Amino acid sequence: MADPFVLPPYPYDRLDVLKARASSVGGGLVDCSIGTPCDPMPEVVVWAMAQSADAGIGYPPSIGSLGLREAACGWMLRRLGVEVAPDQVTSCVGTKEAVASLPQYLRLRDRSRDTVLSPEVAYPTYAMGATLAGCRSVPVPVDAEWHLDLDRVSDEDAERALLLWINEPSNPTGSVASNEWYAKAVDWARRRGIIVASDECYAEFVADQPRSSALNAGTDGVLAVHSLSKRSNMAGMRVGFMAGDEGLIHYLGEVRKHAGLMIPGPIQAAAAVALADDDHVDEQLARYAERRALWIDWLDRSDLVHDGGPGTFYLWIRSRDETSAIPVRGVADEHIRAWELAARFAETGTLVAPGDLYGERQAHHVRVALVQPLERLSLALERMTTTLRR
Ligand SMILES: Cc1ncc(COP(=O)(O)O)c(C=O)c1O
């Protein structure tokens, strides 16, 4: 009998020991390890949900109500300059579910290709989705600005590639791609018959530069993946959508109908209201930008540095005297620089995520999610000032 499939430990479960240590520090835990929002849901959204209880009586549409899909189209046009029709949109039960299942559904449609390309430093679910589909997951090297370096994909991997994941603004590095960059990446994939899935769930959390989307390069063979989790602090509501190539969206919508994947009706109604409102997102962006500025100012005076991009949701931090990506193989966690650094943070009550949770070569960085209120982040920095500079 073949070896049974064994899942690796869930990335954040590996933080349990550090979490216990950080929680025991006076003043309590400041948890910057997971990108889960802590700020309030917009009032208009709470109100819409309360008014929409009747939408919970019957089964909701798997692809999303017309109202939700129209609101998604309106939002993409307003905020990203992208024009798509409602039949080029299908909803998903939060985007993690879509990210994890997309390779499986696309592979059923095209058995001739078995490889999923994703950034070598990335949200781990891209690789897990490939594994769950029985596909090969191939990490794509990134350049000095943390963007995909597609010239370094081998011809064989490109020929076998079913799907290319892009994630800008990036989790964990905060890199932000321009529309020009997307155009080149999409062109590279189209010439090789590779579907592009562009995970844009942080699209609005960029300061001082234009928002962008892969769909500005056209919808042919491209899917953009969007979430209400971060945009509208609705992570617990589980609502997102995919938009782009009409044929692919139709196919995915049909799969989702058969699989019974549905967002509850009242949540669909609330998400439509959220997508029609930008004010709460601008307020949220200002919060992240303020928290980021506080940390950047502190880092400037420390022996640590953020060497990721300008995205406002995450900081990607390493010691100033380290180079950024050195492979560490077969070394116990506690000897990896990222874990040493995470342990130093934990000693002062702050939990951050070691870089190797986002790719095995990312052994020198830690990721900080700027999700805690300013006063908690200030406390974290005060407590670190004494210890980290030792
Ligand atoms: C890059 C990226 N994609 C997708 C997700 C999943 O978000 P959700 O399932 O809440 O829509 C996350 C969550 O942290 C993420 O960072």
The ligand as an SDF file (V2000), in Angstrom:
LIG
                    3D

 16 16  0  0  0  0  0  0  0  0999 V2000
   -2.6860   36.4840    0.6940 C   0  0  0  0  0  0  0  0  0  0  0  0
   -3.9160   35.9750    1.3380 C   0  0  0  0  0  0  0  0  0  0  0  0
   -4.8450   35.3940    0.5830 N   0  0  0  0  0  0  0  0  0  0  0  0
   -5.9800   34.9210    1.0970 C   0  0  0  0  0  0  0  0  0  0  0  0
   -6.2320   35.0180    2.4500 C   0  0  0  0  0  0  0  0  0  0  0  0
   -7.5060   34.4200    2.9910 C   0  0  0  0  0  0  0  0  0  0  0  0
   -8.4060   35.3800    3.4090 O   0  0  0  0  0  0  0  0  0  0  0  0
   -9.9480   35.0260    3.6130 P   0  0  0  0  0  0  0  0  0  0  0  0
  -10.1050   33.5430    3.5300 O   0  0  0  0  0  0  0  0  0  0  0  0
  -10.2910   35.5380    4.9520 O   0  0  0  0  0  0  0  0  0  0  0  0
  -10.6690   35.7180    2.4970 O   0  0  0  0  0  0  0  0  0  0  0  0
   -5.3010   35.6150    3.2830 C   0  0  0  0  0  0  0  0  0  0  0  0
   -5.5390   35.6990    4.7280 C   0  0  0  0  0  0  0  0  0  0  0  0
   -4.7170   36.0530    5.5160 O   0  0  0  0  0  0  0  0  0  0  0  0
   -4.1160   36.1170    2.7110 C   0  0  0  0  0  0  0  0  0  0  0  0
   -3.1760   36.7180    3.4390 O   0  0  0  0  0  0  0  0  0  0  0  0
  1  2  1  0
  2  3  1  0
  2 15  2  0
  3  4  2  0
  4  5  1  0
  5  6  1  0
  5 12  2  0
  6  7  1  0
  7  8  1  0
  8  9  2  0
  8 10  1  0
  8 11  1  0
 12 13  1  0
 12 15  1  0
 13 14  2  0
 15 16  1  0
M  END
$$$$
